[in-house]
């Protein structure tokens, strides 16, 4: 198998932890607001509000904050206090500047692939400012020749990127933890997709098992296995 012309890595929960910070923030807010509703009720309503808001607000901490505020306003019929809304915003803002430590093997893997002359791309979705800030805080920016931050990872967005870089699907590899965003749309285009599972997955990124039937992709237990696949 020839070397790929472009190797793309997802960012959140592939190169550095992200979802655990959101899970912790959500749990703290449920504790703060427990006098309005129990955690199960808050969680279900929050999920519904986020799902409704995604096409308008997209992904990231800002969307998280606004959706949580909207959730509490709905559940309290507008009775939530300004102090409590401020607390929601304060918790949300912490998601914009948390310390980033790359996940195990990330630096070694990127160094190895770079040493083999493979062109590396960071390909992530979400808020532009937020994702650029996380990349800078990670200290990994020097490994990537290209950075693409998109509002959604679907077949159309991958097709645009392949066309922009004049790379055929067979010459492209996407590596990430999300079956929904990093694997399915890439595999459907006939490109190579490598799944690196993470111990927690955002509910919006979960994929029913039947959608994976007949989809060709590779799965590794650890990112450390990736160089052997590609080199």
NUDOMAR-947497 format. One record per residue: chain; y, z, x of N, C-alpha, C in turn. Coordinates in nm, 2 decimals, padded with zeros to 4 digits, always signed. Last residue first. Example, Ala and Ser with C-alpha at 12.3 -4.5 7.8 and 13.67 -1.06 7.14 Angstrom:
REC, A, -00.22, +00.71, +01.28, -00.11, +00.71, +01.37, +00.00, +00.79, +01.29
REC, A, -00.57, +00.78, +01.32, -00.45, +00.78, +01.23, -00.33, +00.78, +01.32
! end
This chain:
REC, A, +00.36, +00.78, +00.28, +00.36, +00.73, +00.42, +00.23, +00.70, +00.48
REC, A, +00.31, +00.87, +00.02, +00.41, +00.76, +00.05, +00.40, +00.70, +00.18
REC, A, +00.13, +01.07, +00.03, +00.12, +00.97, -00.07, +00.20, +00.85, -00.04
REC, A, +00.22, +01.24, +00.23, +00.09, +01.17, +00.25, +00.07, +01.06, +00.15
REC, A, +00.46, +01.34, +00.12, +00.46, +01.24, +00.23, +00.33, +01.17, +00.25
REC, A, +00.36, +01.51, -00.10, +00.42, +01.38, -00.13, +00.43, +01.29, +00.00
REC, A, +00.26, +01.76, -00.07, +00.16, +01.65, -00.07, +00.23, +01.51, -00.08
REC, A, +00.47, +01.94, -00.10, +00.42, +01.91, +00.03, +00.32, +01.80, +00.04
REC, A, +00.50, +01.98, -00.37, +00.58, +01.87, -00.31, +00.53, +01.84, -00.17
REC, A, +00.18, +02.03, -00.52, +00.29, +02.08, -00.44, +00.37, +01.96, -00.39
REC, A, -00.01, +01.90, -00.66, +00.00, +02.05, -00.69, +00.13, +02.10, -00.62
REC, A, +00.08, +01.59, -00.82, +00.05, +01.67, -00.70, +00.06, +01.82, -00.74
REC, A, -00.01, +01.30, -00.99, +00.03, +01.44, -01.00, -00.01, +01.51, -00.87
REC, A, +00.09, +00.97, -01.10, +00.02, +01.06, -01.00, +00.07, +01.20, -01.02
REC, A, +00.03, +00.77, -01.39, +00.11, +00.84, -01.29, +00.03, +00.93, -01.21
REC, A, +00.00, +00.57, -01.66, -00.05, +00.59, -01.53, +00.06, +00.65, -01.44
REC, A, -00.10, +00.66, -01.99, +00.02, +00.64, -01.90, -00.03, +00.67, -01.75
REC, A, -00.30, +00.71, -02.16, -00.29, +00.57, -02.11, -00.17, +00.55, -02.02
REC, A, -00.13, +00.97, -02.31, -00.26, +00.90, -02.30, -00.23, +00.75, -02.26
REC, A, +00.10, +01.11, -02.34, +00.06, +01.08, -02.20, -00.07, +01.00, -02.19
REC, A, +00.13, +01.16, -02.60, +00.22, +01.06, -02.54, +00.18, +01.03, -02.40
REC, A, -00.05, +01.36, -02.66, -00.08, +01.22, -02.70, +00.01, +01.12, -02.64
REC, A, +00.08, +01.59, -02.57, -00.03, +01.54, -02.49, -00.06, +01.39, -02.53
REC, A, +00.44, +01.60, -02.60, +00.30, +01.61, -02.66, +00.20, +01.54, -02.58
REC, A, +00.65, +01.74, -02.36, +00.59, +01.62, -02.41, +00.46, +01.64, -02.47
REC, A, +00.96, +01.91, -02.30, +00.82, +01.92, -02.33, +00.77, +01.79, -02.39
REC, A, +01.23, +01.93, -02.28, +01.16, +01.84, -02.19, +01.01, +01.84, -02.21
REC, A, +01.32, +02.13, -02.45, +01.36, +01.99, -02.48, +01.29, +01.89, -02.39
REC, A, +01.23, +02.36, -02.32, +01.16, +02.31, -02.44, +01.20, +02.17, -02.48
REC, A, +01.19, +02.34, -01.97, +01.28, +02.35, -02.09, +01.22, +02.29, -02.21
REC, A, +00.93, +02.50, -01.81, +00.99, +02.37, -01.85, +01.08, +02.40, -01.98
REC, A, +00.80, +02.66, -01.52, +00.86, +02.67, -01.65, +00.93, +02.54, -01.68
REC, A, +00.67, +02.58, -01.28, +00.61, +02.69, -01.36, +00.67, +02.71, -01.50
REC, A, +00.64, +02.23, -01.24, +00.71, +02.35, -01.22, +00.66, +02.46, -01.32
REC, A, +00.46, +01.95, -01.09, +00.48, +02.05, -01.20, +00.56, +02.17, -01.15
REC, A, +00.55, +01.65, -01.01, +00.54, +01.78, -00.94, +00.56, +01.89, -01.04
REC, A, +00.44, +01.33, -01.04, +00.47, +01.45, -01.11, +00.45, +01.57, -01.03
REC, A, +00.56, +01.02, -00.97, +00.48, +01.13, -00.91, +00.53, +01.26, -00.97
REC, A, +00.54, +00.68, -01.05, +00.59, +00.81, -01.08, +00.50, +00.92, -01.03
REC, A, +00.63, +00.35, -00.99, +00.54, +00.46, -00.95, +00.61, +00.59, -00.98
REC, A, +00.68, +00.12, -01.26, +00.71, +00.18, -01.13, +00.62, +00.30, -01.11
REC, A, +00.65, +00.02, -01.51, +00.56, -00.03, -01.41, +00.59, +00.02, -01.27
REC, A, +00.79, +00.14, -01.71, +00.85, +00.02, -01.65, +00.76, -00.04, -01.54
REC, A, +00.64, +00.36, -01.77, +00.64, +00.25, -01.87, +00.71, +00.12, -01.81
REC, A, +00.70, +00.52, -01.55, +00.56, +00.46, -01.56, +00.56, +00.35, -01.66
REC, A, +00.96, +00.59, -01.63, +00.93, +00.52, -01.50, +00.80, +00.45, -01.51
REC, A, +00.93, +00.74, -01.86, +01.01, +00.61, -01.86, +00.99, +00.53, -01.74
REC, A, +00.74, +00.95, -01.77, +00.71, +00.85, -01.88, +00.80, +00.73, -01.87
REC, A, +00.88, +01.09, -01.55, +00.75, +01.03, -01.54, +00.74, +00.92, -01.64
REC, A, +01.13, +01.22, -01.59, +01.10, +01.16, -01.45, +00.97, +01.08, -01.45
REC, A, +01.14, +01.30, -01.86, +01.25, +01.23, -01.79, +01.22, +01.16, -01.66
REC, A, +00.89, +01.41, -01.94, +00.97, +01.33, -02.03, +01.08, +01.25, -01.96
REC, A, +00.79, +01.55, -01.72, +00.72, +01.44, -01.77, +00.80, +01.35, -01.86
REC, A, +00.97, +01.67, -01.46, +00.98, +01.65, -01.60, +00.90, +01.53, -01.64
REC, A, +00.97, +01.69, -01.18, +00.89, +01.79, -01.26, +00.88, +01.76, -01.41
REC, A, +00.94, +01.39, -00.97, +01.01, +01.50, -01.04, +00.92, +01.58, -01.12
REC, A, +01.01, +01.09, -00.82, +00.94, +01.21, -00.80, +01.01, +01.32, -00.88
REC, A, +00.96, +00.74, -00.83, +01.04, +00.86, -00.88, +00.95, +00.98, -00.87
REC, A, +00.98, +00.45, -00.64, +00.90, +00.57, -00.67, +01.00, +00.68, -00.72
REC, A, +00.97, +00.09, -00.63, +01.04, +00.22, -00.66, +00.94, +00.33, -00.69
REC, A, +00.85, -00.15, -00.63, +00.91, -00.10, -00.50, +00.98, +00.04, -00.51
REC, A, +00.79, -00.22, -00.88, +00.68, -00.19, -00.79, +00.72, -00.14, -00.65
REC, A, +01.04, -00.28, -00.99, +00.97, -00.16, -01.03, +00.86, -00.12, -00.93
REC, A, +01.26, -00.39, -00.72, +01.17, -00.42, -00.83, +01.09, -00.29, -00.87
REC, A, +01.61, -00.35, -00.66, +01.47, -00.30, -00.63, +01.38, -00.33, -00.75
REC, A, +01.89, -00.36, -00.66, +01.81, -00.48, -00.64, +01.67, -00.44, -00.59
REC, A, +02.04, -00.16, -00.74, +02.00, -00.15, -00.60, +01.91, -00.27, -00.57
REC, A, +02.09, -00.24, -01.01, +02.20, -00.21, -00.92, +02.16, -00.21, -00.77
REC, A, +01.83, -00.25, -01.11, +01.91, -00.37, -01.10, +02.02, -00.35, -01.00
REC, A, +01.76, +00.02, -01.10, +01.68, -00.08, -01.03, +01.76, -00.21, -01.01
REC, A, +01.96, +00.12, -01.28, +01.96, +00.16, -01.14, +01.88, +00.07, -01.06
REC, A, +01.88, +00.00, -01.52, +02.02, -00.03, -01.47, +02.02, +00.01, -01.32
REC, A, +01.63, +00.11, -01.56, +01.64, -00.04, -01.54, +01.78, -00.07, -01.48
REC, A, +01.69, +00.38, -01.60, +01.62, +00.34, -01.48, +01.63, +00.19, -01.45
REC, A, +01.83, +00.35, -01.85, +01.90, +00.40, -01.73, +01.83, +00.37, -01.60
REC, A, +01.62, +00.25, -02.01, +01.74, +00.17, -01.99, +01.81, +00.22, -01.87
REC, A, +01.43, +00.46, -02.01, +01.39, +00.33, -01.95, +01.52, +00.25, -01.92
REC, A, +01.62, +00.76, -01.93, +01.53, +00.68, -02.01, +01.51, +00.54, -01.95
REC, A, +01.79, +01.02, -01.88, +01.69, +00.95, -01.80, +01.60, +00.88, -01.90
REC, A, +02.15, +01.04, -01.93, +02.01, +01.05, -01.98, +01.92, +00.97, -01.89
REC, A, +02.37, +01.04, -01.77, +02.37, +01.12, -01.89, +02.24, +01.14, -01.95
REC, A, +02.32, +01.06, -01.41, +02.32, +00.99, -01.53, +02.32, +01.08, -01.65
REC, A, +02.39, +01.02, -01.09, +02.39, +01.13, -01.19, +02.41, +01.05, -01.32
REC, A, +02.27, +00.94, -00.78, +02.29, +00.88, -00.91, +02.28, +01.00, -01.01
REC, A, +02.32, +00.88, -00.44, +02.32, +00.98, -00.55, +02.35, +00.92, -00.68
REC, A, +02.17, +00.78, -00.13, +02.23, +00.74, -00.26, +02.22, +00.86, -00.36
REC, A, +02.07, +00.89, +00.09, +02.16, +00.78, +00.11, +02.23, +00.75, -00.02
REC, A, +02.02, +01.23, +00.15, +02.02, +01.12, +00.05, +02.12, +01.01, +00.08
REC, A, +02.04, +01.44, +00.32, +01.92, +01.37, +00.32, +01.92, +01.24, +00.23
REC, A, +02.28, +01.57, +00.29, +02.27, +01.48, +00.40, +02.14, +01.40, +00.40
REC, A, +02.25, +01.74, +00.07, +02.32, +01.61, +00.05, +02.30, +01.52, +00.16
REC, A, +02.15, +01.99, +00.07, +02.05, +01.88, +00.09, +02.12, +01.75, +00.09
REC, A, +02.29, +02.22, +00.01, +02.28, +02.18, +00.15, +02.19, +02.06, +00.18
REC, A, +02.33, +02.32, -00.24, +02.20, +02.32, -00.19, +02.19, +02.29, -00.04
REC, A, +02.60, +02.28, -00.30, +02.56, +02.42, -00.27, +02.41, +02.42, -00.21
REC, A, +02.59, +02.00, -00.35, +02.67, +02.05, -00.24, +02.62, +02.19, -00.20
REC, A, +02.43, +02.00, -00.58, +02.39, +01.93, -00.46, +02.46, +01.98, -00.34
REC, A, +02.60, +02.15, -00.76, +02.47, +02.20, -00.72, +02.41, +02.13, -00.59
REC, A, +02.82, +01.98, -00.78, +02.84, +02.11, -00.72, +02.70, +02.17, -00.68
REC, A, +02.70, +01.76, -00.91, +02.76, +01.74, -00.78, +02.78, +01.87, -00.70
REC, A, +02.64, +01.89, -01.15, +02.53, +01.84, -01.06, +02.58, +01.81, -00.92
REC, A, +02.89, +01.95, -01.25, +02.79, +02.05, -01.23, +02.69, +02.01, -01.13
REC, A, +03.02, +01.70, -01.27, +03.08, +01.81, -01.19, +02.97, +01.91, -01.15
REC, A, +02.84, +01.56, -01.46, +02.87, +01.51, -01.32, +02.92, +01.62, -01.23
REC, A, +02.58, +01.70, -01.64, +02.72, +01.70, -01.62, +02.75, +01.66, -01.48
REC, A, +02.28, +01.50, -01.63, +02.35, +01.61, -01.66, +02.50, +01.59, -01.64
REC, A, +02.01, +01.40, -01.41, +02.09, +01.38, -01.53, +02.17, +01.51, -01.55
REC, A, +01.95, +01.24, -01.09, +01.94, +01.35, -01.18, +02.03, +01.32, -01.30
REC, A, +01.83, +01.15, -00.80, +01.85, +01.09, -00.93, +01.83, +01.20, -01.03
REC, A, +01.89, +01.08, -00.47, +01.89, +01.19, -00.57, +01.92, +01.13, -00.70
REC, A, +01.70, +00.88, -00.26, +01.80, +00.89, -00.37, +01.78, +01.02, -00.44
REC, A, +01.62, +00.74, +00.06, +01.61, +00.85, -00.04, +01.73, +00.85, -00.14
REC, A, +01.44, +00.51, +00.23, +01.57, +00.53, +00.17, +01.55, +00.63, +00.05
REC, A, +01.24, +00.59, +00.51, +01.24, +00.57, +00.36, +01.38, +00.60, +00.31
REC, A, +01.20, +00.65, +00.78, +01.29, +00.54, +00.74, +01.29, +00.51, +00.59
REC, A, +01.06, +00.86, +00.85, +00.98, +00.74, +00.83, +01.07, +00.62, +00.79
REC, A, +01.25, +01.06, +00.83, +01.21, +01.02, +00.97, +01.13, +00.89, +00.96
REC, A, +01.26, +01.09, +00.56, +01.38, +01.03, +00.62, +01.34, +00.98, +00.76
REC, A, +01.02, +01.22, +00.52, +01.04, +01.09, +00.46, +01.16, +01.02, +00.53
REC, A, +01.07, +01.46, +00.66, +00.96, +01.37, +00.70, +00.98, +01.23, +00.65
REC, A, +01.29, +01.57, +00.53, +01.30, +01.54, +00.67, +01.19, +01.44, +00.71
REC, A, +01.17, +01.61, +00.28, +01.28, +01.52, +00.29, +01.30, +01.48, +00.43
REC, A, +00.98, +01.80, +00.35, +00.94, +01.68, +00.29, +01.05, +01.57, +00.30
REC, A, +01.13, +02.02, +00.45, +01.03, +01.95, +00.54, +00.99, +01.81, +00.48
REC, A, +01.28, +02.09, +00.23, +01.35, +02.04, +00.35, +01.25, +01.97, +00.44
REC, A, +01.07, +02.16, +00.04, +01.17, +02.06, +00.01, +01.23, +02.00, +00.14
REC, A, +00.90, +02.37, +00.08, +00.86, +02.24, +00.13, +00.96, +02.13, +00.11
REC, A, +01.02, +02.57, -00.20, +00.93, +02.56, -00.08, +00.90, +02.41, -00.05
REC, A, +01.36, +02.48, -00.31, +01.22, +02.52, -00.33, +01.14, +02.50, -00.20
REC, A, +01.68, +02.59, -00.18, +01.57, +02.48, -00.20, +01.44, +02.54, -00.22
REC, A, +01.89, +02.79, -00.35, +01.80, +02.79, -00.23, +01.69, +02.69, -00.26
REC, A, +02.21, +02.86, -00.46, +02.09, +02.76, -00.46, +02.02, +02.77, -00.33
REC, A, +02.38, +03.09, -00.67, +02.33, +03.05, -00.54, +02.21, +02.96, -00.54
REC, A, +02.58, +02.96, -00.94, +02.47, +03.04, -00.89, +02.43, +02.99, -00.75
REC, A, +02.78, +02.84, -01.09, +02.80, +02.87, -00.94, +02.69, +02.96, -00.88
REC, A, +02.73, +02.79, -01.35, +02.80, +02.69, -01.28, +02.82, +02.72, -01.13
REC, A, +02.63, +03.01, -01.47, +02.54, +02.90, -01.45, +02.60, +02.79, -01.37
REC, A, +02.84, +03.17, -01.51, +02.76, +03.20, -01.40, +02.66, +03.09, -01.37
REC, A, +02.94, +03.07, -01.75, +03.01, +03.03, -01.63, +02.93, +03.06, -01.51
REC, A, +02.77, +03.20, -01.94, +02.76, +03.06, -01.92, +02.82, +03.01, -01.79
REC, A, +02.87, +03.46, -01.93, +02.73, +03.44, -01.89, +02.71, +03.29, -01.86
REC, A, +03.13, +03.41, -02.03, +03.11, +03.47, -01.89, +02.97, +03.44, -01.84
REC, A, +03.07, +03.32, -02.29, +03.14, +03.23, -02.19, +03.12, +03.28, -02.05
REC, A, +02.97, +03.55, -02.40, +02.89, +03.43, -02.39, +02.94, +03.34, -02.29
REC, A, +03.20, +03.71, -02.38, +03.08, +03.75, -02.30, +02.98, +03.63, -02.29
REC, A, +03.37, +03.58, -02.56, +03.40, +03.59, -02.42, +03.28, +03.62, -02.33
REC, A, +03.23, +03.64, -02.79, +03.24, +03.50, -02.75, +03.28, +03.50, -02.60
REC, A, +03.28, +03.92, -02.79, +03.14, +03.87, -02.78, +03.14, +03.72, -02.74
REC, A, +03.55, +03.92, -02.83, +03.50, +03.98, -02.71, +03.36, +03.93, -02.69
REC, A, +03.58, +03.81, -03.09, +03.63, +03.73, -02.97, +03.58, +03.79, -02.84
REC, A, +03.28, +03.86, -03.28, +03.41, +03.90, -03.23, +03.45, +03.81, -03.11
REC, A, +03.14, +03.69, -03.57, +03.13, +03.73, -03.43, +03.27, +03.76, -03.37
REC, A, +03.17, +03.60, -03.83, +03.21, +03.73, -03.80, +03.20, +03.78, -03.66
REC, A, +03.08, +03.35, -03.90, +03.21, +03.36, -03.84, +03.26, +03.50, -03.81
REC, A, +02.82, +03.39, -03.99, +02.92, +03.34, -04.08, +03.06, +03.36, -04.03
REC, A, +02.65, +03.45, -03.79, +02.73, +03.56, -03.84, +02.83, +03.52, -03.95
REC, A, +02.53, +03.21, -03.74, +02.44, +03.32, -03.78, +02.52, +03.44, -03.84
REC, A, +02.75, +03.05, -03.66, +02.67, +03.02, -03.78, +02.59, +03.14, -03.83
REC, A, +02.83, +03.18, -03.43, +02.92, +03.17, -03.54, +02.85, +03.14, -03.67
REC, A, +02.60, +03.15, -03.27, +02.64, +03.29, -03.32, +02.74, +03.28, -03.43
REC, A, +02.60, +02.87, -03.23, +02.48, +02.94, -03.29, +02.52, +03.08, -03.35
REC, A, +02.84, +02.83, -03.10, +02.82, +02.77, -03.23, +02.70, +02.84, -03.30
REC, A, +02.77, +02.96, -02.86, +02.89, +03.01, -02.94, +02.87, +02.96, -03.08
REC, A, +02.56, +02.80, -02.77, +02.54, +02.94, -02.80, +02.65, +03.00, -02.88
REC, A, +02.70, +02.55, -02.74, +02.59, +02.56, -02.83, +02.56, +02.71, -02.87
REC, A, +02.87, +02.62, -02.53, +02.92, +02.57, -02.66, +02.82, +02.59, -02.77
REC, A, +02.69, +02.68, -02.32, +02.79, +02.77, -02.37, +02.83, +02.74, -02.51
REC, A, +02.54, +02.43, -02.29, +02.47, +02.56, -02.32, +02.57, +02.66, -02.38
REC, A, +02.74, +02.26, -02.21, +02.67, +02.24, -02.34, +02.60, +02.36, -02.38
REC, A, +02.79, +02.38, -01.97, +02.90, +02.37, -02.07, +02.84, +02.35, -02.20
REC, A, +02.55, +02.35, -01.82, +02.60, +02.48, -01.86, +02.71, +02.48, -01.97
REC, A, +02.35, +02.07, -01.95, +02.42, +02.15, -01.85, +02.48, +02.28, -01.91
REC, A, +02.39, +01.75, -02.13, +02.31, +01.86, -02.07, +02.40, +01.95, -01.98
REC, A, +02.56, +01.64, -02.43, +02.48, +01.62, -02.31, +02.42, +01.75, -02.26
REC, A, +02.72, +01.65, -02.65, +02.76, +01.73, -02.54, +02.68, +01.71, -02.42
REC, A, +02.60, +01.45, -02.83, +02.74, +01.47, -02.82, +02.79, +01.54, -02.69
REC, A, +02.32, +01.47, -02.82, +02.38, +01.34, -02.81, +02.53, +01.34, -02.79
REC, A, +02.30, +01.77, -02.83, +02.27, +01.69, -02.71, +02.33, +01.55, -02.71
REC, A, +02.33, +01.90, -03.08, +02.45, +01.87, -02.99, +02.42, +01.78, -02.87
REC, A, +02.08, +01.93, -03.19, +02.18, +01.85, -03.26, +02.30, +01.81, -03.17
REC, A, +01.96, +02.08, -03.00, +01.90, +01.95, -03.03, +02.01, +01.87, -03.10
REC, A, +02.12, +02.32, -03.02, +02.12, +02.24, -02.89, +02.07, +02.09, -02.92
REC, A, +02.06, +02.40, -03.28, +02.19, +02.36, -03.24, +02.20, +02.28, -03.12
REC, A, +01.78, +02.45, -03.25, +01.83, +02.35, -03.34, +01.97, +02.31, -03.31
REC, A, +01.79, +02.66, -03.05, +01.72, +02.53, -03.03, +01.77, +02.42, -03.12
REC, A, +01.93, +02.85, -03.19, +01.99, +02.80, -03.07, +01.92, +02.67, -03.04
REC, A, +01.74, +02.92, -03.39, +01.87, +02.86, -03.43, +01.94, +02.79, -03.31
REC, A, +01.54, +03.02, -03.23, +01.51, +02.91, -03.32, +01.64, +02.84, -03.36
REC, A, +01.67, +03.24, -03.11, +01.61, +03.13, -03.03, +01.59, +03.01, -03.11
REC, A, +01.74, +03.40, -03.32, +01.84, +03.35, -03.23, +01.79, +03.23, -03.16
REC, A, +01.48, +03.47, -03.41, +01.58, +03.40, -03.50, +01.69, +03.33, -03.42
REC, A, +01.38, +03.60, -03.19, +01.31, +03.48, -03.24, +01.40, +03.40, -03.33
REC, A, +01.55, +03.82, -03.15, +01.55, +03.71, -03.05, +01.48, +03.59, -03.10
REC, A, +01.73, +03.90, -03.46, +01.63, +03.92, -03.35, +01.62, +03.80, -03.26
REC, A, +02.09, +03.93, -03.50, +01.96, +03.87, -03.54, +01.86, +03.90, -03.43
REC, A, +02.29, +04.11, -03.45, +02.32, +04.01, -03.55, +02.18, +03.95, -03.59
REC, A, +02.22, +04.28, -03.25, +02.26, +04.34, -03.37, +02.29, +04.24, -03.48
REC, A, +02.17, +04.11, -03.03, +02.05, +04.16, -03.11, +02.09, +04.22, -03.24
REC, A, +02.34, +04.01, -02.84, +02.36, +03.97, -02.98, +02.25, +04.02, -03.08
REC, A, +02.24, +04.09, -02.60, +02.38, +04.12, -02.63, +02.40, +04.10, -02.78
REC, A, +01.99, +03.98, -02.59, +02.00, +04.13, -02.59, +02.14, +04.17, -02.64
REC, A, +02.06, +03.71, -02.59, +01.99, +03.76, -02.70, +01.99, +03.91, -02.71
REC, A, +02.18, +03.70, -02.33, +02.26, +03.68, -02.45, +02.19, +03.73, -02.58
REC, A, +01.96, +03.74, -02.17, +02.07, +03.84, -02.17, +02.15, +03.83, -02.29
REC, A, +01.81, +03.51, -02.23, +01.75, +03.64, -02.26, +01.86, +03.75, -02.27
REC, A, +01.99, +03.31, -02.13, +01.95, +03.31, -02.27, +01.90, +03.45, -02.31
REC, A, +01.98, +03.38, -01.85, +02.10, +03.38, -01.93, +02.08, +03.39, -02.08
REC, A, +01.71, +03.32, -01.80, +01.76, +03.46, -01.78, +01.89, +03.48, -01.86
REC, A, +01.70, +03.05, -01.85, +01.61, +03.14, -01.93, +01.66, +03.28, -01.92
REC, A, +01.87, +02.96, -01.66, +01.91, +02.94, -01.80, +01.82, +03.03, -01.88
REC, A, +01.73, +03.02, -01.43, +01.86, +03.08, -01.45, +01.91, +03.07, -01.59
REC, A, +01.49, +02.87, -01.46, +01.49, +03.02, -01.46, +01.62, +03.08, -01.48
REC, A, +01.59, +02.60, -01.43, +01.56, +02.65, -01.56, +01.54, +02.81, -01.56
REC, A, +01.63, +02.59, -01.14, +01.74, +02.57, -01.23, +01.70, +02.64, -01.37
REC, A, +01.55, +02.57, -00.79, +01.52, +02.63, -00.93, +01.65, +02.62, -01.01
REC, A, +01.53, +02.24, -00.64, +01.58, +02.38, -00.64, +01.56, +02.44, -00.78
REC, A, +01.38, +02.01, -00.66, +01.44, +02.04, -00.53, +01.49, +02.19, -00.53
REC, A, +01.29, +02.05, -00.93, +01.21, +01.97, -00.83, +01.25, +02.01, -00.69
REC, A, +01.47, +02.19, -01.07, +01.33, +02.24, -01.08, +01.23, +02.14, -01.00
REC, A, +01.70, +01.93, -01.05, +01.67, +02.06, -01.11, +01.52, +02.08, -01.12
REC, A, +01.64, +01.65, -00.93, +01.71, +01.77, -00.87, +01.66, +01.90, -00.92
REC, A, +01.41, +01.39, -00.85, +01.49, +01.47, -00.94, +01.55, +01.59, -00.87
REC, A, +01.43, +01.13, -00.61, +01.39, +01.27, -00.64, +01.48, +01.32, -00.75
REC, A, +01.32, +00.81, -00.52, +01.41, +00.89, -00.59, +01.35, +01.03, -00.62
REC, A, +01.30, +00.57, -00.28, +01.23, +00.69, -00.33, +01.33, +00.78, -00.39
REC, A, +01.27, +00.23, -00.23, +01.36, +00.33, -00.28, +01.28, +00.45, -00.33
REC, A, +01.07, +00.07, -00.13, +01.21, +00.04, -00.09, +01.31, +00.14, -00.13
REC, A, +00.76, +00.21, -00.01, +00.86, +00.18, -00.12, +00.99, +00.15, -00.06
REC, A, +00.53, +00.04, +00.20, +00.62, +00.15, +00.18, +00.72, +00.11, +00.07
REC, A, +00.22, -00.09, +00.06, +00.34, -00.10, +00.14, +00.43, +00.02, +00.11
REC, A, -00.12, +00.00, +00.08, +00.00, +00.00, +00.00, +00.12, +00.00, +00.09
! end
